[in-house]
Amino acid sequence: MKRLTLACAAAAIVCCLAAAAGRGGPSASAAGIRTVTIAWGGDTVLGSTYGLPPEQGRSLLVHVAPLFRAADIGFVNLEEALSDGSAEKCAAGSTNCFAFGAPMSYASALPASGIRIVNLANNHAADYGTAGEASTLMALRRAGRAGTGKPG
């Protein structure tokens, strides 16, 4: 499973490098050595049932967006589902269960912030079940972002 996730991540990075080459990056030094800059963000939650920030989550990324935009590749671990449905993980009345999910429209915060690749191989990506996994992938496609790693 780890090999598959790493292979998917590597394929996504190669795709981004190809796209970066089309926009002038990776950069070349005077010696002809090409460099690639990668900005990696850890666990990222754009919103949840515990609270939805304004501007579809963009306000949460405003301070790090310049770092992601300056990099050839911006990568985060999306620690939630993007779904307009409801969580399947927690039973009604649960007091010690956490299901993280934001509306599908919150995926628009990713390209606006320079984030190109989203890791979904984590313990909250499947909080909204298989329907949430499918809607997360659909939201990422609509936002023109690449997802890697199987949710869960």
N, C-alpha and C positions, 0 to 999 in steps of 0.2 A: 504494500500500500504506500509506504514512504517513497519507494522508487517511482511509482506512478505519479505521486504528487510532485516529486522533484522533476520528473520528466515533463509534466504539464507546466510547471513553473519555468523550466528552461525553454520550452517551446514558446511560451508567452513572452519571455524576455527576448528571444530571437525575433519574434514578430515586431516587438517594440523597437528593437535595434534597426530593423529594416525600415520601419516607419520613421525613426529618427534620422536615418541616413537621407531620407527624402526631404527632411526639413533642415538640413545643414549639420546635424549632429550625427554621430559622435564627433567630438572636436579632435583636431589634429594639431600636434605640437610642431615646433620648428624642425625637430628631428624626424618627423613623419610618424611618430608613435601616436596611435589613436587612443583616446580615452573615452570612457563611458561613465557617466555619473548616475548613481542609483540613490533615490531617496526612499527609505523604508519607514513606514509607520506601523506601529504595533497594533494592538487591539483597538478597533475603531467602531464606535456605535454612533450612528447619525441621529438617532432618535429612538424612542421606545414607548411602550404603553405607560411608562412611568413619567414621560414628558416628551413632547415634540418641540424642538427648538424652531424659531422662525426661519424663514428663507430656506426651507427644505433641508436643513442641516448645514447649509453653507457657512453660517455664522460660527459653527464649531471648528471649521477648518481655516478660517480667515488668517490666523497667525502662522500656520504652517504652509498655506498655499504657495507663498513665494518660493519656498524650498522645493516643493514638488514641481512647480512650473519651471524652475531653473535646471532641474535634473533631466537627463535623457529618458529615464524611466522612474515613474512614481508608483510605489507599490504599498498597499496596506492590507492588514488582516481584518476583514469585515466580520466582526464578532456579533452578527445578527442576520436575520432573514430580512429581505425586502418584500413585503407582502401587504396586500390590502385585505387579507383574510384575518383569521384569528389563530392564536397559538394553540397547538395540540399538546404541547409538552406538559403543562401544569393542569392539574385537576381543579375544578371549581372549588373555591374556598381555600386553596393552598396558601400557606403563609411562609413557606421556606422553599419556594420554587421560583426560578427566574427564567422568563422567556423573553428574549430580546428580539424586537422586530420594529422596523420603520416602514412607512408607506413606500410603495414602489417608486413614487415620484422623487423620493429622496436620493435616488441614484444620480440625479442631475447634479448633485453637489460634487460628485467625483470628477467629471471632466472640468467643471468650473474651477476646481482646485488643483488641476494638473495631475490627478491620480489616474494612471493608465491601467494598472493591473490590480485585481482584487483577489486575495487568497480567501477561499471558503472552507479550508480544511481545519475546522475548529469545532468546539463543542456547542456553539450556539447557532451555527448556520442552519441547523435542522430543527430549530425550536418550533417552526410552523409546519412541520411535517413535509411530506413529499410535494404538496401543493405549494408550500412556501419555498422549497428548493427550486421548483420550476419557475415561480414568479421572480425569485431573486435572479436567476439566470436571464429571464426575459427582461427584467429591469436593467440589468447590466448591458445586454445587447442593445436595448433602446438608447442607452446612454453612450453607446460606442466604446464600452470598456470591456476588457478581457477578464474572465474569471478563471481561476485555477484551483485545483484541489476539490475533491468531492466533499460536499457539505457533510458535517458530522464528524 
